[in-house]
Amino acid sequence: MLQLSETKIAVIGLGYVGLPLAVEFSKKFPTIGFDINSKRVDSLNTGTDYTLEVTDSEMGNALERGLILSADLDVIKSANVYIVTVPTPIDEFKAPDLIPLRKASEMLGKIISKDDVVIYESTTYPGCTEEVCVPILEQHSGLKYNSEFFCGYSPERINPGDKTNTLTTIIKVTSGSTPEAANYVDELYKSIITAGTHMATSMAVAEASKAIENAQRDVNISFVNELSLIFDRLGIDTSEVLEAAGTKWNFLKYSPGLVGGHCIGVDPYYLAHKAQMVGYHPQVILSGRRVNDSMGVHVANSFVKLMVSKNIPVKEAKVLVLGITFKEDCPDIRNTRVIDIIDELTGFNMSVDVYDPYAESSAVKEELGLDLIQDLDLKKYSGIIAAVAHKEFKSLPIKTTDNNVVYDLKGIFSKNSVDKRL
């Protein structure tokens, strides 16, 4: 089994998860960061991370101490520990899309050597590492699992945009394919995680722990989203109800809203997929997903009804949507559900402008087909939807009038200055 002192790490994937990991490991071990996107690598090598997860000074320091970032596969062949942080999205049918994970495993299978360790951090369903990834590694390497190479699983817990709960301050779940591998993986992460680690009893347990973290949150949010749908019909302000209920010590303080992102809006489908594979059709998980996936359409239709109630023409109305990222104060647009609102409003023949000071314009254009506006003129819109609670929005002079509608999804503005809050 590989010794900690012999470790040379290659992190596969330099996104929100992989880059902070590579930067942190470079403080302890020779580290290489690899990404198939050469433009991303070139940008990082200038010392700038557009995801804002790593500051320019942190990036510069990492490069100075020897962190290598490359899109050249030959560069990582000298490593003996490979940490996979590629995305695990869902397809158009809400089924797990394992193509990135399979391709990464195939790539690594062609370069790993005897006694190497492959650790997966990509979120997936219980059993995926051994059922899907390991056979690919064996096939392309010609090496035998658990005698000539080993695996580990340590689910990522990065919270994009969160500068308090960061990589090193969140307890890390670890696991390995043998007891020796599990100990090695645990010691490896202990070297950088100040909050400590939790060694799971198996890789499947570690995989399941990640899946239920996000499924639990998803179900809780779906509950308050359903409450907001009920209270909307009753003419009650959901925020005020939650504020009142929250005075009890054991009330869970979740808020209604759009549920997107790379984890909460995706991972429950992975768990449901595995459940169905073993003959169980999950009820609570999938019902929660249906509620949360419907919220964008609900918001758009409520918005249109408000316009009609004020006798504001809907067709060709100019509407401003504030925010396109999946959460506040970060540029991450992965699986953003704001697009559901925009698509629905466009279906009413409205002209929709989107403003977001964090999102990268080129990424929004490429992934969502939208052109972000760069300057704000609030007076020209007959409707405004505050979809994301970026801190820059809180100082905007937003106020409802007889000639416009303001719908605040995130409680950014005072109740008196808007027509409706979610």
N, C-alpha and C positions, 0 to 999 in steps of 0.2 A: 504494500500500500504506500502511496506517495506520502512523503513527509512534508510538514508545513514549511520547513526551511527550504525545500526544493521547489516551492510553488512559483509558477509563472502563469499569469492569468491572461486569458483573452475573453473579452466581453463582446458577445455577438448582438448587435443592435444598439444604436446610440441615440435612442429617443429619451422620453421622460424618465424611463426606468434605467436603461443601460448606461447613459452618460454619468449620472451621479454615482452609480456603482463603480464605474471605471475610475472616476476621479478619486473616490475614497480608497479603493484598493491600491491605487498607485502610491499612496502614502506608506504602504506596508510591503508591497510586492512589485516585481517587474510586471507591468500591465500594458496590454494592448487593447485598444478599442477598435472594433471592426463594424463597418456598415456597408451595405451594398450601394447605398446612395452616395456617390462620390461628391456631389454638391454639398451634402450635409457634412461630410468629412472635411472638405476644403474650408467650409465656413467655420467649423470648430477649430481647425488648425490656425485660424486667424485670431483665436482667443475669444470668440463670441458664440453664445448659445442662444438661439432665437426662442427656445422654449422657456427661458428665464429660470430654469431649474438650477443652473450653475452660473454664478456671477462671472463677470469678465476677469476679476482678480483671481478667483478660484480656478478658472480655466487656465489663465496665464501661469499660475503657480504649478498646476499639474503638468503642463507642457514643459516647464522649466526643470521639473524634477525627473522627467523622463517618460511621461505618459506618451505612448505612440498611438496615433489615430490613423487608420488606413482603410481603404476599400480594396486593398490587394490581399487576396487569400493567402499568398505565399508568406506574407508577413506574420501571420498568426500560427504558422506550422511549428514554430519553436515553443509554443505554449504547451503546458501539460494539464491545465484546468480551463475548461471552456464553459462560460456562463451564458445561457441563451435567454435573451430578453426580447424576442421578436413579438409582434402583436398577435393576438388570437381573437379576431373579430367574428362576427356572425355574417351569414350570407343573406340574400334577399328573402329566404324562407325561414329566417330566424334559427338556422341550424349552425353548429360550430364550423367555422372555416379554418381548417388546420393546414392550409397550403403553406403559409409562412413557417409554421413549426416543422412540417415535413421537409421543406426545402432546406431549412437550417440544419436539420438532422442529417439529411443526405450530404450536404456540404461538409459537415464535421466528420461524417463517416469516412470520407475520402482522405482525411488528414490526421485523424487521431492515431496515437501510437500506444504500445503496451503500457499499462498502468495509468493511462490518462483518466481524468475524471470529467464527466460532462454533467453540469448542473443546470436544471431548467428553472427559470423564474416566471415564465409566461403562464398566465392564469388559464387553467383548463379544467376538465372534469376528472373525478377520481379514477385513477388507473390509466390515464392517457399516456403518461411517461413510459410505463412498461409495455402497454398494449400497442402504442403507435410509434413512439420515438426509438425505443430500444431495438426493435427488429430492423429499423432502417439503419441504425448505427452498426449493427452486426453485419447486415448485408453488404454495406459499402466499405466497411473496414476489414472484414475477414477476421475480426477479433471476437473472442467469446465473452459475453456479458458476465460480470462478477468474478471472472478469473483473469481476464486480460484487460478489461476496462471496467469502470464503475460509473454509477450515476448518482445524482442527488436531486432533490427538489426543494426549493426554498421560495415560497410565493412572494412576489413583490407586494409591498405595502405603501408605495409612493402615493402621496396625495398631491397632485399637481397644484402649484401655486401656494401651498402651505409652507410657510417659513418657520413654523414652530414645530410641527410634527414632521420631521425630516427623516431621511434614510437612517441615520445613526441613532435617532432618539425614539424609534419605534421598535419594540421587541420583534425579533426575526424568528419565524418558524423555520426549522431546518429538518432535513431528513436525508437518508442515504440508502443505497440499494443493498448494502450489507452493514452489519454493526460497525465494522471498521470504517467503511465509507461514511456512515452517518456521523461517527466521531470526528472524522477529518473535516467534513462539511461544516459541522457545528463549530469546530475550532477555527476554521477559516473565517466564518462570519463573526465569531466572537472577537476577532482581532480588529474589527472596524465598528461593530455595533455597540455603542456605549450603553444602550438600554438593556442589553443582554439578549439571549436567544432561548428558544423553546424547542427542544429536540422531539419531534413527533416520532411515534413508534413505527411508522412506515411512510413511504412516499405517497401512498394513496390517502393516508390520513392527512398529510400536509396539503395535498391537492384539494381534498374535501374541505379543509378548514378555510381555505381562501374562498372557495365557492360559496360557502354559507355565510361568510362575513358580508358579502355584497347582496346575497339573496335576502338576508335578514333585513338589511337596510332598505332594500327595494320594497319588501312587503310592508314595512312600517310607513314608508312614504306613500305607498299606494293607499293605505288606510286613510291618511289625512287628505290625500287627493280625492278619495271617494267622499269624505266628509265635506270637502269644498264643493263638490258637485251637488250634494244634498242641500247644503246651506245656501248655495246660489239660488236654488228653487224656493227656498224659504225666505229669501231676502235678508239673510243674516251674514254679517262679516265674519269670515272664518278666522281671521287673525285675532279678532276680539274674543272669539270662543276659545281658541287655543291659549290665549293669554290668561283667561279666567281659569281654564282647566289646569294650566301649568303651575298654579299656586299650590297644588298638591304635590308633596315631596316625591311621589313615585310615578308621576305622570311623565311619559317619554315625550320630550319636546322636539317633535319633527314638524316640518313645515311643508305645505303643499308646493308643488312646482313641477317643472319639466325634469325628467330623469334621463340624462344622457351620459356621455363620457365613455371611457374605455373599460369601465368595470361594472358599475351598478346596472347600467342599461343593457349589459351584454352577458355577464357571468351567470345570471339565473337561467338563461337558455342553455348554457353548458351543463348545469346541474340537471335541468329538466331532460336534456338529451340523454344523459347517462341513465336517469331514472327510467325513461321509456325503453332503453336498451335492455333493462332487466325486468321489464314487464309491469312497471308502475307508472301510471299517468298522474303526475303531480297536480293537485287542485289549487292549493294556496299560492304556490309560486307562480303558476301561469295566470291565475286570475289577477294577481298583483301586477304582472307584466301587462295584461290587457288594459287595466285601469291607467297605468302610467303611460303606456303608448298612446292612449287616446287624449291625453291632456292638451296637446298642441291644437288639435281640431276643436276641442271644447273652448279653448281660449279664443281662437279666431272667430268662432260662431258667436260667442258672447260679445265679442268686440263689435261685430257687425250689427247685432241686435241693439247695442248701445247707440251706434250711429243712427240706426233707423228711428230709435226713440227720440233722438234730437233733430230729426228731419234733415240729417246730413246725407247728401247723395253718396251712395256706396260705389256705383260704377265709376271707374277712373279716379276715385279718391286717392289723394297722396297720403301715404302712411309711412311713419318712421318707426323702425324697430331698433331699439337700443340694446345692442349686444348680440353676438352670434356664437360666442364660445360656450362650452357646456357648463362652465362655472365662472364665478367672478375672479377678477384680478389675475387671470392667466390667459395665455394665447391658445390653449388647447381647444380645438374644434372637433375632436374625434367623437362621432356619434352624437353631435349636438342635436337636440330635439327642437331648437328654435326654428330649424328649417321646416318643421311641420306647420308651424304658424304661418310662415312666409308662403309656403305652397298653398295653403288653404285660402289665404287672403288674395293671392294671385288668381286663384280660381274664381273669385268674385270680381275679377277684372279691376282690381285695385293696382295702383302703382306703388310698389314697396321699396323704400330706401332702407339700407342697413348701415348703421354706424357702430364701430367697435374699435376703441383705441389700442386694444391688445392684440387682436387677431392679425395674422400676417395676410395681407391682401392677396398675394400670389397663391397661398395655400387655400384661401376661401374660394378663389376663382377656380382653381384646379379641382378641388374636392366637392364644392357645392354649386359651382357655376354662377356665383354671385359677385358683383362688383361692389365693394364697400365704398361709401362716400367718405370724403376726407374732411369736409367742413359742414358744420351744423347751422341751419337756419330754421329754428323751431316754428316760426310763424307761418311757414308755407305748408304745414301739414294739418290735415283735418282729423288725423288720428295718430296717437303715439302709444306704442307698447314698450314698456320697460321690461325687457326679458331677462337681463343679466345684471346683477348688482355690482358692477364695477364701481370702485370708489369714486372715479371721475364723474359719474353720473349724479351723485348725490348733491352736487352743487349747482346742477342745471336749474334754470328758472322755469320749471314745469308747473303748469296750472291749467286746470280744465276751464273751458268757457262754453258759451252757447254754441260756438262754432267748431268745437273740436271734442274729441274723446280721448281720455288718458286712462290706460289700463296698466296697472302696476302689479306685475307678477311677483315681485320680490320684496315688497314693503319698503321701497327706497324712499318714497315721498310721503308726506303727511296725508292722512285720510282726506282732509278737506281739499287738497290740491288735485285729487284724482277722481275719476268717475267710479272706478272699481279696483279692488284688490283681489288677488286670487285666494 
